Amino acid sequence: VQLVESGGGLTQPGGSLRLSCAASGFTFEHYAFSWFRQAPGKEREGVACITNNYDTYYEDSAKGRFSITRDNARKTVYLHMDGLKPEDTGVYYCAADRVKYSFGQATLNDKTWSSISYDYEAWGQGTQVTVAS
């Protein structure tokens, strides 16, 4: 399982970026994907998640500004970020987890996807996003 992020960079407040996460080595359609970010001196936090059924979940500060999408044909997950703020600065990581069920419910869901204790199967190496004027 391999995930490779790209698309990070430096932008001014109010700017936009599109991050990409290219996946290989597994059946893409069977996996859910999340984006996390880690700012200097802070814990990693979940930003957005998309399931194999295209359900999406967002961290509160990302709602209305960020959009997570997936292209199964290209085996790529995207994070479209608009209205960027300095507090969005950090290293952005892509994570993948095969969809699993326990007692009829997906183990990765709206309550678990961003939990620091959720054990994702794979992580990318990260891409730096810097928002500064």
PAZA-155581 format. One record per residue (C-alpha): x, y, z; residue in three letters. Coordinates in steps of 0.02 Angstrom, whole numbers, plus 50000, padded with zeros to 5 digits. Example, Ala and Ser with C-alpha at 12.3 -4.5 7.8 and 13.67 -1.06 7.14 Angstrom:
! residues 2
506154977550390ALA
506844994750357SER
! end
This chain:
! residues 133
500005000050000VAL
500745016649948GLN
500075034349959LEU
500955049249882VAL
500365066949918GLU
500705082049808SER
500065099449777GLY
500645108449932GLY
501505125249927GLY
501495143249983LEU
499955153949958THR
499255170150026GLN
497765171150143PRO
496175168950042GLY
497065158449913GLY
496695140849852SER
497635124649835LEU
497195107149776ARG
498085092749859LEU
498185075649777SER
498455058549852CYS
498945045249725ALA
498665027549786ALA
499395011049728SER
499584993249785GLY
497794989749838PHE
495994989549775THR
495615008049781PHE
493725006049775GLU
493704996249938HIS
494535009950039TYR
494065025750131ALA
495265040450135PHE
495585054850252SER
496645070350253TRP
497515075550413PHE
498635090350450ARG
499945093850580GLN
500475111450624ALA
502145114750711PRO
502025110550895GLY
500255103650879LYS
499465086550869GLU
498915079650703ARG
497075083250669GLU
495825076650545GLY
495285088450407VAL
494135078250293ALA
493635060450252CYS
492795051750106ILE
492125034050114THR
492015021149977ASN
490185026249959ASN
490665044549936TYR
490035049850107ASP
491065064650167THR
491505071250339TYR
492385087550384TYR
493215095450532GLU
492215110750584ASP
493465123850522SER
493545115350352ALA
491675115250320LYS
491185126850180GLY
492995129850127ARG
493715112650091PHE
493045098749982SER
493665080749976ILE
493365070649818THR
493955054349746ARG
494255047949569ASP
494205029049570ASN
494795027949390ALA
496355038049429ARG
496555030249603LYS
496745047749673THR
495965057449815VAL
495915076449812TYR
495745089949942LEU
495145106349867HIS
495515120649985MET
494795138149962ASP
494845153350074GLY
496465147550154LEU
496955155250320LYS
498635155950409PRO
497985143350535GLU
497815130650393ASP
499705130050384THR
500465112950416GLY
500985096450341VAL
499505087850260TYR
499445068950262TYR
498355056750167CYS
497775041050257ALA
496885025550192ALA
495915011650274ASP
495024996750200ARG
493164997550235VAL
492734985750377LYS
491134982350470TYR
490784978050651SER
489014973450705PHE
488374980150540GLY
489194997250554GLN
490735003450462ALA
492175005050584THR
492705021150497LEU
491225032850513ASN
490765050650559ASP
491225047350741LYS
492885038350717THR
493735044950561TRP
494665059250646SER
495055050350808SER
496905050250850ILE
496695032150905SER
495945025850742TYR
497205014150662ASP
497285018550477TYR
498095005250369GLU
499235017050273ALA
499915034850277TRP
500775045650150GLY
502365055550179GLN
501485072350187GLY
501505088550088THR
501845105750162GLN
500525119350151VAL
501015136850205THR
499775151250209VAL
500635167950235ALA
500585185550166SER
! end
